Amino acid sequence: MSWVLTAALAVACSVALVRSTPAVGPDDAHLAKIPNGRHVFASGHFWPNPFRVTPRGSSLAALNGFGSAFAAAGHTWTAALCNADTDADGFTNGEELGDPGCTWTPGSAPSRTTDISHP
């Protein structure tokens, strides 16, 4: 195999890897600050960045209602943020993220880890 073909194959593999990796950028550190932050689904699809308006929203994408509320709370899971319904669907953020009692703390297991939805 020529070096040109080898280089082209390496570039193609790198592009494929980058495209399949969730692009959450600086928000990635914040995922551990909310219950089930890495397991959020919306409309049946994995949503790797629950703070942004697009599923794979980079730090350049606009914040959604939950992302704005999280930022306003100092990037902290608070009782007020937990009890809020930032997407106005009738369920609190805590119910959607598996912390209906608003008792979760970073590093602990949420009370529910299944049926996690986007707040």
N, CA, C and O atoms as a GROMACS GRO file, in nm:
protein
  476
    1MET      N    1   0.085  -0.117   0.000
    1MET     CA    2   0.000   0.000   0.000
    1MET      C    3   0.090   0.123   0.000
    1MET      O    4   0.185   0.132   0.078
    2SER      N    5   0.059   0.216  -0.086
    2SER     CA    6   0.142   0.335  -0.095
    2SER      C    7   0.122   0.423   0.027
    2SER      O    8   0.022   0.411   0.097
    3TRP      N    9   0.216   0.510   0.053
    3TRP     CA   10   0.206   0.598   0.170
    3TRP      C   11   0.090   0.694   0.155
    3TRP      O   12   0.030   0.735   0.255
    4VAL      N   13   0.055   0.733   0.029
    4VAL     CA   14  -0.058   0.824   0.006
    4VAL      C   15  -0.189   0.756   0.046
    4VAL      O   16  -0.272   0.817   0.113
    5LEU      N   17  -0.206   0.632   0.006
    5LEU     CA   18  -0.327   0.557   0.041
    5LEU      C   19  -0.333   0.533   0.191
    5LEU      O   20  -0.440   0.542   0.251
    6THR      N   21  -0.220   0.502   0.252
    6THR     CA   22  -0.215   0.482   0.398
    6THR      C   23  -0.254   0.610   0.471
    6THR      O   24  -0.330   0.606   0.567
    7ALA      N   25  -0.202   0.722   0.426
    7ALA     CA   26  -0.234   0.852   0.488
    7ALA      C   27  -0.381   0.885   0.470
    7ALA      O   28  -0.446   0.933   0.563
    8ALA      N   29  -0.435   0.860   0.351
    8ALA     CA   30  -0.577   0.888   0.326
    8ALA      C   31  -0.666   0.802   0.414
    8ALA      O   32  -0.767   0.849   0.466
    9LEU      N   33  -0.629   0.677   0.432
    9LEU     CA   34  -0.704   0.587   0.519
    9LEU      C   35  -0.698   0.634   0.664
    9LEU      O   36  -0.799   0.629   0.734
   10ALA      N   37  -0.584   0.678   0.709
   10ALA     CA   38  -0.569   0.728   0.846
   10ALA      C   39  -0.655   0.851   0.868
   10ALA      O   40  -0.718   0.865   0.973
   11VAL      N   41  -0.659   0.941   0.771
   11VAL     CA   42  -0.742   1.062   0.783
   11VAL      C   43  -0.889   1.023   0.787
   11VAL      O   44  -0.964   1.076   0.869
   12ALA      N   45  -0.931   0.933   0.700
   12ALA     CA   46  -1.071   0.889   0.697
   12ALA      C   47  -1.112   0.826   0.830
   12ALA      O   48  -1.222   0.852   0.879
   13CYS      N   49  -1.027   0.745   0.887
   13CYS     CA   50  -1.057   0.682   1.016
   13CYS      C   51  -1.065   0.787   1.126
   13CYS      O   52  -1.151   0.779   1.214
   14SER      N   53  -0.977   0.885   1.122
   14SER     CA   54  -0.979   0.992   1.223
   14SER      C   55  -1.107   1.073   1.214
   14SER      O   56  -1.167   1.106   1.317
   15VAL      N   57  -1.149   1.105   1.093
   15VAL     CA   58  -1.273   1.181   1.074
   15VAL      C   59  -1.391   1.100   1.125
   15VAL      O   60  -1.479   1.155   1.191
   16ALA      N   61  -1.395   0.971   1.094
   16ALA     CA   62  -1.505   0.887   1.140
   16ALA      C   63  -1.509   0.881   1.292
   16ALA      O   64  -1.617   0.884   1.351
   17LEU      N   65  -1.395   0.873   1.356
   17LEU     CA   66  -1.390   0.869   1.502
   17LEU      C   67  -1.439   1.000   1.562
   17LEU      O   68  -1.516   1.000   1.658
   18VAL      N   69  -1.395   1.112   1.507
   18VAL     CA   70  -1.438   1.241   1.557
   18VAL      C   71  -1.588   1.260   1.538
   18VAL      O   72  -1.654   1.314   1.627
   19ARG      N   73  -1.642   1.218   1.426
   19ARG     CA   74  -1.785   1.235   1.400
   19ARG      C   75  -1.870   1.148   1.490
   19ARG      O   76  -1.986   1.182   1.515
   20SER      N   77  -1.818   1.036   1.539
   20SER     CA   78  -1.897   0.947   1.624
   20SER      C   79  -1.882   0.979   1.772
   20SER      O   80  -1.953   0.920   1.854
   21THR      N   81  -1.793   1.070   1.807
   21THR     CA   82  -1.771   1.107   1.946
   21THR      C   83  -1.859   1.226   1.981
   21THR      O   84  -1.858   1.326   1.910
   22PRO      N   85  -1.935   1.217   2.091
   22PRO     CA   86  -2.018   1.331   2.130
   22PRO      C   87  -1.933   1.457   2.148
   22PRO      O   88  -1.830   1.455   2.214
   23ALA      N   89  -1.979   1.565   2.088
   23ALA     CA   90  -1.906   1.691   2.096
   23ALA      C   91  -1.972   1.781   2.199
   23ALA      O   92  -2.056   1.864   2.164
   24VAL      N   93  -1.935   1.766   2.324
   24VAL     CA   94  -1.994   1.850   2.426
   24VAL      C   95  -1.895   1.955   2.475
   24VAL      O   96  -1.935   2.049   2.544
   25GLY      N   97  -1.770   1.941   2.442
   25GLY     CA   98  -1.672   2.042   2.474
   25GLY      C   99  -1.666   2.076   2.622
   25GLY      O  100  -1.664   1.986   2.706
   26PRO      N  101  -1.661   2.205   2.652
   26PRO     CA  102  -1.648   2.248   2.792
   26PRO      C  103  -1.764   2.202   2.881
   26PRO      O  104  -1.748   2.190   3.002
   27ASP      N  105  -1.879   2.175   2.821
   27ASP     CA  106  -1.994   2.128   2.900
   27ASP      C  107  -1.971   1.989   2.958
   27ASP      O  108  -2.039   1.950   3.053
   28ASP      N  109  -1.876   1.915   2.902
   28ASP     CA  110  -1.852   1.778   2.947
   28ASP      C  111  -1.827   1.770   3.098
   28ASP      O  112  -1.876   1.677   3.163
   29ALA      N  113  -1.754   1.864   3.154
   29ALA     CA  114  -1.726   1.862   3.297
   29ALA      C  115  -1.853   1.881   3.380
   29ALA      O  116  -1.859   1.837   3.494
   30HIS      N  117  -1.952   1.946   3.323
   30HIS     CA  118  -2.076   1.972   3.396
   30HIS      C  119  -2.171   1.851   3.398
   30HIS      O  120  -2.263   1.846   3.480
   31LEU      N  121  -2.148   1.754   3.310
   31LEU     CA  122  -2.238   1.638   3.305
   31LEU      C  123  -2.238   1.560   3.437
   31LEU      O  124  -2.340   1.502   3.474
   32ALA      N  125  -2.126   1.561   3.508
   32ALA     CA  126  -2.118   1.491   3.637
   32ALA      C  127  -2.185   1.571   3.749
   32ALA      O  128  -2.197   1.523   3.861
   33LYS      N  129  -2.229   1.693   3.718
   33LYS     CA  130  -2.291   1.778   3.820
   33LYS      C  131  -2.443   1.768   3.819
   33LYS      O  132  -2.510   1.836   3.898
   34ILE      N  133  -2.497   1.684   3.731
   34ILE     CA  134  -2.642   1.659   3.729
   34ILE      C  135  -2.664   1.509   3.732
   34ILE      O  136  -2.581   1.434   3.678
   35PRO      N  137  -2.772   1.462   3.792
   35PRO     CA  138  -2.797   1.318   3.795
   35PRO      C  139  -2.816   1.263   3.653
   35PRO      O  140  -2.885   1.324   3.571
   36ASN      N  141  -2.754   1.150   3.626
   36ASN     CA  142  -2.766   1.083   3.496
   36ASN      C  143  -2.727   1.173   3.379
   36ASN      O  144  -2.783   1.160   3.270
   37GLY      N  145  -2.634   1.263   3.401
   37GLY     CA  146  -2.597   1.359   3.298
   37GLY      C  147  -2.549   1.298   3.168
   37GLY      O  148  -2.563   1.359   3.062
   38ARG      N  149  -2.494   1.179   3.174
   38ARG     CA  150  -2.444   1.113   3.053
   38ARG      C  151  -2.543   1.011   2.996
   38ARG      O  152  -2.508   0.931   2.910
   39HIS      N  153  -2.668   1.014   3.044
   39HIS     CA  154  -2.767   0.915   3.002
   39HIS      C  155  -2.900   0.979   2.967
   39HIS      O  156  -3.005   0.920   2.992
   40VAL      N  157  -2.896   1.098   2.909
   40VAL     CA  158  -3.019   1.173   2.878
   40VAL      C  159  -3.068   1.136   2.738
   40VAL      O  160  -2.991   1.129   2.642
   41PHE      N  161  -3.200   1.114   2.728
   41PHE     CA  162  -3.264   1.084   2.601
   41PHE      C  163  -3.374   1.186   2.576
   41PHE      O  164  -3.439   1.233   2.670
   42ALA      N  165  -3.395   1.219   2.450
   42ALA     CA  166  -3.505   1.307   2.410
   42ALA      C  167  -3.569   1.246   2.286
   42ALA      O  168  -3.500   1.218   2.187
   43SER      N  169  -3.698   1.227   2.289
   43SER     CA  170  -3.771   1.168   2.176
   43SER      C  171  -3.710   1.035   2.133
   43SER      O  172  -3.705   1.004   2.014
   44GLY      N  173  -3.664   0.957   2.230
   44GLY     CA  174  -3.608   0.826   2.201
   44GLY      C  175  -3.464   0.825   2.150
   44GLY      O  176  -3.412   0.719   2.115
   45HIS      N  177  -3.400   0.940   2.146
   45HIS     CA  178  -3.263   0.949   2.097
   45HIS      C  179  -3.171   1.000   2.206
   45HIS      O  180  -3.206   1.087   2.285
   46PHE      N  181  -3.050   0.942   2.209
   46PHE     CA  182  -2.948   0.984   2.305
   46PHE      C  183  -2.918   1.132   2.283
   46PHE      O  184  -2.899   1.175   2.170
   47TRP      N  185  -2.912   1.208   2.392
   47TRP     CA  186  -2.885   1.352   2.386
   47TRP      C  187  -2.761   1.379   2.470
   47TRP      O  188  -2.774   1.405   2.590
   48PRO      N  189  -2.640   1.373   2.411
   48PRO     CA  190  -2.516   1.380   2.489
   48PRO      C  191  -2.490   1.514   2.557
   48PRO      O  192  -2.408   1.520   2.649
   49ASN      N  193  -2.557   1.620   2.514
   49ASN     CA  194  -2.535   1.750   2.577
   49ASN      C  195  -2.670   1.810   2.618
   49ASN      O  196  -2.730   1.885   2.541
   50PRO      N  197  -2.717   1.778   2.738
   50PRO     CA  198  -2.850   1.826   2.780
   50PRO      C  199  -2.858   1.975   2.806
   50PRO      O  200  -2.966   2.026   2.835
   51PHE      N  201  -2.747   2.047   2.796
   51PHE     CA  202  -2.746   2.191   2.822
   51PHE      C  203  -2.770   2.275   2.696
   51PHE      O  204  -2.794   2.395   2.705
   52ARG      N  205  -2.763   2.213   2.578
   52ARG     CA  206  -2.767   2.287   2.452
   52ARG      C  207  -2.891   2.251   2.369
   52ARG      O  208  -2.954   2.148   2.391
   53VAL      N  209  -2.926   2.338   2.274
   53VAL     CA  210  -3.046   2.320   2.194
   53VAL      C  211  -3.034   2.206   2.093
   53VAL      O  212  -3.136   2.158   2.044
   54THR      N  213  -2.914   2.163   2.061
   54THR     CA  214  -2.894   2.052   1.970
   54THR      C  215  -2.830   1.937   2.046
   54THR      O  216  -2.754   1.961   2.140
   55PRO      N  217  -2.859   1.812   2.007
   55PRO     CA  218  -2.809   1.697   2.084
   55PRO      C  219  -2.659   1.695   2.104
   55PRO      O  220  -2.611   1.665   2.213
   56ARG      N  221  -2.585   1.726   2.002
   56ARG     CA  222  -2.439   1.725   2.010
   56ARG      C  223  -2.386   1.868   2.014
   56ARG      O  224  -2.276   1.896   1.968
   57GLY      N  225  -2.467   1.957   2.070
   57GLY     CA  226  -2.434   2.098   2.072
   57GLY      C  227  -2.300   2.127   2.136
   57GLY      O  228  -2.275   2.090   2.250
   58SER      N  229  -2.216   2.192   2.060
   58SER     CA  230  -2.087   2.232   2.115
   58SER      C  231  -2.109   2.354   2.204
   58SER      O  232  -2.222   2.401   2.218
   59SER      N  233  -2.005   2.402   2.261
   59SER     CA  234  -2.016   2.520   2.347
   59SER      C  235  -2.056   2.644   2.266
   59SER      O  236  -2.085   2.748   2.324
   60LEU      N  237  -2.058   2.633   2.133
   60LEU     CA  238  -2.101   2.744   2.049
   60LEU      C  239  -2.252   2.744   2.027
   60LEU      O  240  -2.310   2.846   1.989
   61ALA      N  241  -2.317   2.630   2.050
   61ALA     CA  242  -2.462   2.622   2.033
   61ALA      C  243  -2.531   2.694   2.149
   61ALA      O  244  -2.477   2.702   2.259
   62ALA      N  245  -2.648   2.744   2.122
   62ALA     CA  246  -2.723   2.817   2.225
   62ALA      C  247  -2.763   2.724   2.340
   62ALA      O  248  -2.791   2.606   2.320
   63LEU      N  249  -2.764   2.781   2.459
   63LEU     CA  250  -2.814   2.707   2.574
   63LEU      C  251  -2.964   2.688   2.559
   63LEU      O  252  -3.034   2.776   2.509
   64ASN      N  253  -3.014   2.572   2.603
   64ASN     CA  254  -3.159   2.553   2.609
   64ASN      C  255  -3.207   2.602   2.746
   64ASN      O  256  -3.128   2.654   2.825
   65GLY      N  257  -3.335   2.586   2.774
   65GLY     CA  258  -3.389   2.633   2.902
   65GLY      C  259  -3.320   2.570   3.021
   65GLY      O  260  -3.292   2.638   3.120
   66PHE      N  261  -3.294   2.439   3.013
   66PHE     CA  262  -3.225   2.372   3.123
   66PHE      C  263  -3.083   2.423   3.138
   66PHE      O  264  -3.037   2.448   3.250
   67GLY      N  265  -3.012   2.439   3.026
   67GLY     CA  266  -2.875   2.489   3.032
   67GLY      C  267  -2.867   2.629   3.091
   67GLY      O  268  -2.776   2.659   3.168
   68SER      N  269  -2.963   2.714   3.056
   68SER     CA  270  -2.967   2.849   3.112
   68SER      C  271  -2.994   2.846   3.261
   68SER      O  272  -2.931   2.919   3.338
   69ALA      N  273  -3.088   2.761   3.303
   69ALA     CA  274  -3.121   2.751   3.446
   69ALA      C  275  -3.004   2.693   3.524
   69ALA      O  276  -2.976   2.736   3.636
   70PHE      N  277  -2.934   2.595   3.465
   70PHE     CA  278  -2.817   2.535   3.529
   70PHE      C  279  -2.707   2.640   3.547
   70PHE      O  280  -2.644   2.646   3.652
   71ALA      N  281  -2.684   2.720   3.444
   71ALA     CA  282  -2.583   2.827   3.453
   71ALA      C  283  -2.624   2.928   3.559
   71ALA      O  284  -2.540   2.973   3.638
   72ALA      N  285  -2.752   2.965   3.563
   72ALA     CA  286  -2.800   3.062   3.662
   72ALA      C  287  -2.786   3.009   3.805
   72ALA      O  288  -2.774   3.086   3.899
   73ALA      N  289  -2.788   2.875   3.819
   73ALA     CA  290  -2.772   2.812   3.951
   73ALA      C  291  -2.625   2.791   3.985
   73ALA      O  292  -2.593   2.720   4.080
   74GLY      N  293  -2.537   2.854   3.909
   74GLY     CA  294  -2.394   2.842   3.937
   74GLY      C  295  -2.337   2.707   3.898
   74GLY      O  296  -2.239   2.661   3.958
   75HIS      N  297  -2.398   2.643   3.797
   75HIS     CA  298  -2.356   2.510   3.752
   75HIS      C  299  -2.359   2.410   3.867
   75HIS      O  300  -2.268   2.328   3.884
   76THR      N  301  -2.465   2.418   3.945
   76THR     CA  302  -2.483   2.332   4.062
   76THR      C  303  -2.624   2.275   4.060
   76THR      O  304  -2.720   2.345   4.027
   77TRP      N  305  -2.637   2.149   4.097
   77TRP     CA  306  -2.768   2.084   4.108
   77TRP      C  307  -2.828   2.127   4.242
   77TRP      O  308  -2.789   2.078   4.348
   78THR      N  309  -2.922   2.218   4.236
   78THR     CA  310  -2.986   2.271   4.356
   78THR      C  311  -3.130   2.219   4.366
   78THR      O  312  -3.184   2.166   4.269
   79ALA      N  313  -3.189   2.235   4.482
   79ALA     CA  314  -3.329   2.195   4.500
   79ALA      C  315  -3.419   2.276   4.406
   79ALA      O  316  -3.514   2.222   4.349
   80ALA      N  317  -3.389   2.404   4.390
   80ALA     CA  318  -3.471   2.487   4.301
   80ALA      C  319  -3.461   2.440   4.156
   80ALA      O  320  -3.562   2.432   4.087
   81LEU      N  321  -3.339   2.407   4.109
   81LEU     CA  322  -3.322   2.357   3.973
   81LEU      C  323  -3.389   2.222   3.958
   81LEU      O  324  -3.453   2.195   3.856
   82CYS      N  325  -3.376   2.137   4.057
   82CYS     CA  326  -3.437   2.005   4.055
   82CYS      C  327  -3.589   2.015   4.046
   82CYS      O  328  -3.652   1.941   3.971
   83ASN      N  329  -3.648   2.106   4.123
   83ASN     CA  330  -3.794   2.119   4.127
   83ASN      C  331  -3.852   2.200   4.012
   83ASN      O  332  -3.974   2.201   3.992
   84ALA      N  333  -3.767   2.266   3.936
   84ALA     CA  334  -3.815   2.345   3.822
   84ALA      C  335  -3.853   2.252   3.706
   84ALA      O  336  -3.808   2.138   3.698
   85ASP      N  337  -3.936   2.303   3.618
   85ASP     CA  338  -3.977   2.233   3.497
   85ASP      C  339  -3.932   2.320   3.379
   85ASP      O  340  -4.013   2.391   3.320
   86THR      N  341  -3.804   2.314   3.345
   86THR     CA  342  -3.747   2.408   3.249
   86THR      C  343  -3.797   2.388   3.107
   86THR      O  344  -3.785   2.479   3.025
   87ASP      N  345  -3.851   2.271   3.075
   87ASP     CA  346  -3.905   2.253   2.940
   87ASP      C  347  -4.058   2.257   2.938
   87ASP      O  348  -4.120   2.231   2.834
   88ALA      N  349  -4.119   2.289   3.053
   88ALA     CA  350  -4.264   2.308   3.064
   88ALA      C  351  -4.345   2.189   3.011
   88ALA      O  352  -4.446   2.206   2.943
   89ASP      N  353  -4.298   2.068   3.044
   89ASP     CA  354  -4.371   1.949   2.999
   89ASP      C  355  -4.452   1.883   3.110
   89ASP      O  356  -4.511   1.777   3.090
   90GLY      N  357  -4.455   1.946   3.228
   90GLY     CA  358  -4.532   1.891   3.339
   90GLY      C  359  -4.452   1.802   3.432
   90GLY      O  360  -4.506   1.751   3.531
   91PHE      N  361  -4.324   1.781   3.403
   91PHE     CA  362  -4.236   1.699   3.487
   91PHE      C  363  -4.121   1.786   3.536
   91PHE      O  364  -4.067   1.865   3.459
   92THR      N  365  -4.084   1.773   3.662
   92THR     CA  366  -3.972   1.850   3.712
   92THR      C  367  -3.842   1.799   3.652
   92THR      O  368  -3.835   1.686   3.603
   93ASN      N  369  -3.740   1.882   3.656
   93ASN     CA  370  -3.608   1.840   3.609
   93ASN      C  371  -3.562   1.716   3.686
   93ASN      O  372  -3.503   1.625   3.628
   94GLY      N  373  -3.589   1.713   3.815
   94GLY     CA  374  -3.552   1.597   3.897
   94GLY      C  375  -3.623   1.470   3.853
   94GLY      O  376  -3.561   1.364   3.846
   95GLU      N  377  -3.751   1.480   3.824
   95GLU     CA  378  -3.824   1.363   3.776
   95GLU      C  379  -3.766   1.313   3.645
   95GLU      O  380  -3.750   1.193   3.625
   96GLU      N  381  -3.732   1.405   3.556
   96GLU     CA  382  -3.679   1.365   3.426
   96GLU      C  383  -3.538   1.308   3.435
   96GLU      O  384  -3.501   1.222   3.356
   97LEU      N  385  -3.459   1.356   3.529
   97LEU     CA  386  -3.320   1.310   3.541
   97LEU      C  387  -3.300   1.201   3.646
   97LEU      O  388  -3.186   1.166   3.677
   98GLY      N  389  -3.408   1.148   3.701
   98GLY     CA  390  -3.396   1.036   3.794
   98GLY      C  391  -3.373   1.074   3.939
   98GLY      O  392  -3.326   0.993   4.018
   99ASP      N  393  -3.407   1.197   3.975
   99ASP     CA  394  -3.392   1.244   4.113
   99ASP      C  395  -3.523   1.312   4.157
   99ASP      O  396  -3.524   1.432   4.186
  100PRO      N  397  -3.632   1.235   4.162
  100PRO     CA  398  -3.762   1.297   4.194
  100PRO      C  399  -3.769   1.359   4.333
  100PRO      O  400  -3.847   1.451   4.354
  101GLY      N  401  -3.691   1.310   4.427
  101GLY     CA  402  -3.690   1.363   4.562
  101GLY      C  403  -3.590   1.475   4.583
  101GLY      O  404  -3.580   1.532   4.692
  102CYS      N  405  -3.516   1.507   4.478
  102CYS     CA  406  -3.415   1.615   4.483
  102CYS      C  407  -3.314   1.592   4.596
  102CYS      O  408  -3.280   1.685   4.670
  103THR      N  409  -3.266   1.469   4.608
  103THR     CA  410  -3.171   1.434   4.712
  103THR      C  411  -3.032   1.397   4.657
  103THR      O  412  -2.939   1.376   4.735
  104TRP      N  413  -3.019   1.390   4.524
  104TRP     CA  414  -2.894   1.347   4.462
  104TRP      C  415  -2.782   1.447   4.489
  104TRP      O  416  -2.804   1.568   4.493
  105THR      N  417  -2.662   1.393   4.507
  105THR     CA  418  -2.541   1.476   4.518
  105THR      C  419  -2.436   1.420   4.422
  105THR      O  420  -2.434   1.299   4.398
  106PRO      N  421  -2.350   1.506   4.368
  106PRO     CA  422  -2.247   1.458   4.274
  106PRO      C  423  -2.166   1.343   4.334
  106PRO      O  424  -2.123   1.348   4.449
  107GLY      N  425  -2.146   1.241   4.253
  107GLY     CA  426  -2.070   1.124   4.295
  107GLY      C  427  -2.156   1.012   4.350
  107GLY      O  428  -2.109   0.899   4.364
  108SER      N  429  -2.282   1.042   4.383
  108SER     CA  430  -2.371   0.938   4.434
  108SER      C  431  -2.457   0.884   4.320
  108SER      O  432  -2.465   0.943   4.212
  109ALA      N  433  -2.521   0.771   4.345
  109ALA     CA  434  -2.609   0.711   4.245
  109ALA      C  435  -2.747   0.777   4.253
  109ALA      O  436  -2.802   0.792   4.362
  110PRO      N  437  -2.804   0.815   4.138
  110PRO     CA  438  -2.939   0.870   4.139
  110PRO      C  439  -3.039   0.762   4.183
  110PRO      O  440  -3.011   0.643   4.172
  111SER      N  441  -3.153   0.804   4.232
  111SER     CA  442  -3.253   0.706   4.277
  111SER      C  443  -3.311   0.627   4.160
  111SER      O  444  -3.361   0.517   4.179
  112ARG      N  445  -3.303   0.682   4.039
  112ARG     CA  446  -3.348   0.609   3.920
  112ARG      C  447  -3.247   0.630   3.808
  112ARG      O  448  -3.199   0.742   3.788
  113THR      N  449  -3.214   0.523   3.735
  113THR     CA  450  -3.117   0.532   3.626
  113THR      C  451  -3.176   0.486   3.493
  113THR      O  452  -3.104   0.477   3.394
  114THR      N  453  -3.304   0.458   3.490
  114THR     CA  454  -3.371   0.419   3.365
  114THR      C  455  -3.477   0.521   3.331
  114THR      O  456  -3.520   0.599   3.416
  115ASP      N  457  -3.518   0.521   3.206
  115ASP     CA  458  -3.621   0.615   3.159
  115ASP      C  459  -3.584   0.759   3.189
  115ASP      O  460  -3.666   0.837   3.237
  116ILE      N  461  -3.460   0.793   3.161
  116ILE     CA  462  -3.411   0.929   3.182
  116ILE      C  463  -3.448   1.012   3.060
  116ILE      O  464  -3.422   0.972   2.946
  117SER      N  465  -3.508   1.127   3.083
  117SER     CA  466  -3.550   1.212   2.971
  117SER      C  467  -3.488   1.350   2.984
  117SER      O  468  -3.430   1.386   3.086
  118HIS      N  469  -3.502   1.426   2.878
  118HIS     CA  470  -3.439   1.559   2.871
  118HIS      C  471  -3.520   1.660   2.951
  118HIS      O  472  -3.641   1.673   2.932
  119PRO      N  473  -3.453   1.731   3.042
  119PRO     CA  474  -3.524   1.830   3.122
  119PRO      C  475  -3.547   1.961   3.047
  119PRO      O  476  -3.606   2.054   3.102
   0.00000   0.00000   0.00000
